[in-house]
């Protein structure tokens, strides 16, 4: 995992997302945590967030 360690250190990030085909796990590195998320889960989560904002903005 040296590349993941290097990437988080270089960009001063404490967390990151790694999009995978079907793996779902948390990878702990020296500078934080990397969330490995399957593409299908990421797309589902994005659509839920967009729907929530669309509904929420109707009440503003």
C-alpha positions as CSV (number, residue, x, y, z in Angstrom):
1,X,0.0,0.0,0.0
2,X,2.9,2.4,-0.3
3,X,1.2,4.2,-3.3
4,X,-1.9,4.9,-1.2
5,X,0.1,6.2,1.6
6,X,2.0,8.5,-0.7
7,X,-1.1,9.7,-2.4
8,X,-2.8,10.7,0.8
9,X,0.4,12.4,2.2
10,X,1.0,14.3,-1.1
11,X,-2.5,15.7,-1.2
12,X,-2.8,16.3,2.6
13,X,-6.0,14.3,2.8
14,X,-7.2,12.4,5.9
15,X,-9.7,10.4,3.9
16,X,-10.2,9.4,0.3
17,X,-12.4,7.2,-1.9
18,X,-11.0,4.4,-4.1
19,X,-13.6,3.2,-6.6
20,X,-13.4,-0.5,-7.2
21,X,-15.3,-3.1,-9.2
22,X,-16.8,-5.0,-6.3
23,X,-14.6,-4.5,-3.2
24,X,-15.9,-2.6,-0.1
25,X,-13.5,-2.0,2.8
26,X,-11.7,0.6,4.8
27,X,-7.9,0.8,4.3
28,X,-6.1,2.5,7.1
29,X,-2.9,4.3,6.0
30,X,-0.4,6.4,7.9
31,X,-2.2,9.7,7.1
32,X,-5.9,8.6,7.4
33,X,-8.3,6.2,5.9
34,X,-9.2,5.2,2.3
35,X,-12.7,3.9,1.7
36,X,-12.8,1.3,-1.1
37,X,-16.2,1.5,-2.6
38,X,-17.8,-0.5,-5.5
39,X,-18.9,1.7,-8.4
40,X,-22.5,0.6,-8.1
41,X,-22.6,1.7,-4.4
42,X,-21.0,5.0,-5.3
43,X,-23.6,5.7,-8.0
44,X,-26.5,4.7,-5.7
45,X,-25.2,7.0,-3.0
46,X,-24.8,9.9,-5.4
47,X,-28.4,9.5,-6.7
48,X,-29.7,9.4,-3.1
49,X,-27.8,12.6,-2.2
50,X,-29.1,14.4,-5.4
51,X,-32.6,13.3,-4.6
52,X,-32.4,14.6,-1.1
53,X,-31.1,18.0,-2.2
54,X,-33.8,18.2,-4.9
55,X,-36.5,17.5,-2.3
56,X,-34.9,19.7,0.4
57,X,-34.6,22.7,-2.0
58,X,-38.3,22.6,-2.7
59,X,-38.9,23.6,1.0
60,X,-36.5,26.6,1.0
